[in-house]
Amino acid sequence: MKTNLITREGYLQLQQEHTHLWNVKRPEITKIVSWAASLGDRSENADYQYNKRLLRQIDRRVRYLRKRIPDLKIIDYSPVQDGKVFFGAWVEIENEQGETKKFKIVGPDEIYERKDYISIDSPMARALLKKQVDDEFDVITPQGKKQWYVNSISYQKNS
């Protein structure tokens, strides 16, 4: 089960995606499908088949967004969070080998196409919750237990 938390930025992006798919992309693809269908034999028509598949993908994503968006709970920054890792935090961590990672802890709907975001549901994020700078913590990975240290914590303040 996915967590229903999302940052305000992520929520706005999902709304924009829905609006773009429904008002721009879908009508555009529908026109192409109609044009391709008017050419005759649909079984041999690559334009028709490809765009019909694309239309199904768009419809599937729109249905998902329409079902998911009302269930999401927007979590805004609060000054109470300062100094500790909570939802929406930018965190930089380091291991004993000197390897560092920097990422933002966000909802599962926000991590796609972003290498610098991790889901609040991930083992790393769960291990980090409520930690402070210089705290050490362990994360269970498929390769075994890994130890990390918190270097910095920051939050994007809402304007």
Contacts in CASP RR format, 6 or more apart in sequence:
PFRMAT RR
TARGET T0000
AUTHOR 0000-0000-0000
METHOD contacts of the structure
MODEL  1
MKTNLITREGYLQLQQEHTHLWNVKRPEITKIVSWAASLGDRSENADYQY
NKRLLRQIDRRVRYLRKRIPDLKIIDYSPVQDGKVFFGAWVEIENEQGET
KKFKIVGPDEIYERKDYISIDSPMARALLKKQVDDEFDVITPQGKKQWYV
NSISYQKNS
2 108 0 8 1.000
2 109 0 8 1.000
2 121 0 8 1.000
3 107 0 8 1.000
3 108 0 8 1.000
3 119 0 8 1.000
3 120 0 8 1.000
3 121 0 8 1.000
4 71 0 8 1.000
4 72 0 8 1.000
4 73 0 8 1.000
5 72 0 8 1.000
5 73 0 8 1.000
5 75 0 8 1.000
5 87 0 8 1.000
5 107 0 8 1.000
5 120 0 8 1.000
6 14 0 8 1.000
6 72 0 8 1.000
6 73 0 8 1.000
6 74 0 8 1.000
6 75 0 8 1.000
6 106 0 8 1.000
6 107 0 8 1.000
6 109 0 8 1.000
6 110 0 8 1.000
7 74 0 8 1.000
7 75 0 8 1.000
7 76 0 8 1.000
7 87 0 8 1.000
7 88 0 8 1.000
7 106 0 8 1.000
7 107 0 8 1.000
7 110 0 8 1.000
8 74 0 8 1.000
8 76 0 8 1.000
8 158 0 8 1.000
9 110 0 8 1.000
9 156 0 8 1.000
10 106 0 8 1.000
10 109 0 8 1.000
10 110 0 8 1.000
11 69 0 8 1.000
11 72 0 8 1.000
11 74 0 8 1.000
13 110 0 8 1.000
14 65 0 8 1.000
14 68 0 8 1.000
14 69 0 8 1.000
14 72 0 8 1.000
14 109 0 8 1.000
15 69 0 8 1.000
17 61 0 8 1.000
17 65 0 8 1.000
18 62 0 8 1.000
18 65 0 8 1.000
18 66 0 8 1.000
18 69 0 8 1.000
21 58 0 8 1.000
21 61 0 8 1.000
21 62 0 8 1.000
21 65 0 8 1.000
22 62 0 8 1.000
25 58 0 8 1.000
26 55 0 8 1.000
26 58 0 8 1.000
26 59 0 8 1.000
26 62 0 8 1.000
29 51 0 8 1.000
29 54 0 8 1.000
29 55 0 8 1.000
29 58 0 8 1.000
30 55 0 8 1.000
32 47 0 8 1.000
32 51 0 8 1.000
33 48 0 8 1.000
33 51 0 8 1.000
33 52 0 8 1.000
33 55 0 8 1.000
35 47 0 8 1.000
36 42 0 8 1.000
36 45 0 8 1.000
36 47 0 8 1.000
36 48 0 8 1.000
36 51 0 8 1.000
37 45 0 8 1.000
37 48 0 8 1.000
39 45 0 8 1.000
39 47 0 8 1.000
39 48 0 8 1.000
42 48 0 8 1.000
42 49 0 8 1.000
68 109 0 8 1.000
72 109 0 8 1.000
75 87 0 8 1.000
75 88 0 8 1.000
76 158 0 8 1.000
77 88 0 8 1.000
77 155 0 8 1.000
77 156 0 8 1.000
77 157 0 8 1.000
77 158 0 8 1.000
81 89 0 8 1.000
81 155 0 8 1.000
82 155 0 8 1.000
83 132 0 8 1.000
83 133 0 8 1.000
83 153 0 8 1.000
84 130 0 8 1.000
84 131 0 8 1.000
84 132 0 8 1.000
84 153 0 8 1.000
85 91 0 8 1.000
85 105 0 8 1.000
85 128 0 8 1.000
85 129 0 8 1.000
85 130 0 8 1.000
85 131 0 8 1.000
85 132 0 8 1.000
85 150 0 8 1.000
85 153 0 8 1.000
86 105 0 8 1.000
86 129 0 8 1.000
86 130 0 8 1.000
87 105 0 8 1.000
87 106 0 8 1.000
87 107 0 8 1.000
87 120 0 8 1.000
88 104 0 8 1.000
88 105 0 8 1.000
88 106 0 8 1.000
88 155 0 8 1.000
88 156 0 8 1.000
89 104 0 8 1.000
89 105 0 8 1.000
89 128 0 8 1.000
89 153 0 8 1.000
89 154 0 8 1.000
89 155 0 8 1.000
90 102 0 8 1.000
90 103 0 8 1.000
90 104 0 8 1.000
90 152 0 8 1.000
90 153 0 8 1.000
90 154 0 8 1.000
90 155 0 8 1.000
90 156 0 8 1.000
91 102 0 8 1.000
91 103 0 8 1.000
91 104 0 8 1.000
91 105 0 8 1.000
91 128 0 8 1.000
91 150 0 8 1.000
91 152 0 8 1.000
91 153 0 8 1.000
92 100 0 8 1.000
92 101 0 8 1.000
92 102 0 8 1.000
92 150 0 8 1.000
92 151 0 8 1.000
92 152 0 8 1.000
93 100 0 8 1.000
93 101 0 8 1.000
93 102 0 8 1.000
93 128 0 8 1.000
93 148 0 8 1.000
93 149 0 8 1.000
93 150 0 8 1.000
93 151 0 8 1.000
94 100 0 8 1.000
94 101 0 8 1.000
94 148 0 8 1.000
94 149 0 8 1.000
94 151 0 8 1.000
95 146 0 8 1.000
95 147 0 8 1.000
95 148 0 8 1.000
95 149 0 8 1.000
96 147 0 8 1.000
100 151 0 8 1.000
102 116 0 8 1.000
103 116 0 8 1.000
103 117 0 8 1.000
103 118 0 8 1.000
104 116 0 8 1.000
104 117 0 8 1.000
104 118 0 8 1.000
105 117 0 8 1.000
105 118 0 8 1.000
105 119 0 8 1.000
105 120 0 8 1.000
105 125 0 8 1.000
105 128 0 8 1.000
106 117 0 8 1.000
106 118 0 8 1.000
106 119 0 8 1.000
106 120 0 8 1.000
107 119 0 8 1.000
107 120 0 8 1.000
107 121 0 8 1.000
108 119 0 8 1.000
108 120 0 8 1.000
108 121 0 8 1.000
110 117 0 8 1.000
110 119 0 8 1.000
111 117 0 8 1.000
111 118 0 8 1.000
111 119 0 8 1.000
118 124 0 8 1.000
118 125 0 8 1.000
119 125 0 8 1.000
120 126 0 8 1.000
123 139 0 8 1.000
123 140 0 8 1.000
123 141 0 8 1.000
124 139 0 8 1.000
127 137 0 8 1.000
127 138 0 8 1.000
127 139 0 8 1.000
127 148 0 8 1.000
128 137 0 8 1.000
128 150 0 8 1.000
131 137 0 8 1.000
131 150 0 8 1.000
132 150 0 8 1.000
132 153 0 8 1.000
133 150 0 8 1.000
133 151 0 8 1.000
133 152 0 8 1.000
133 153 0 8 1.000
134 149 0 8 1.000
134 150 0 8 1.000
135 149 0 8 1.000
135 150 0 8 1.000
136 147 0 8 1.000
136 148 0 8 1.000
136 149 0 8 1.000
136 150 0 8 1.000
137 147 0 8 1.000
137 148 0 8 1.000
137 149 0 8 1.000
137 150 0 8 1.000
138 145 0 8 1.000
138 146 0 8 1.000
138 147 0 8 1.000
138 148 0 8 1.000
139 145 0 8 1.000
139 146 0 8 1.000
139 148 0 8 1.000
END
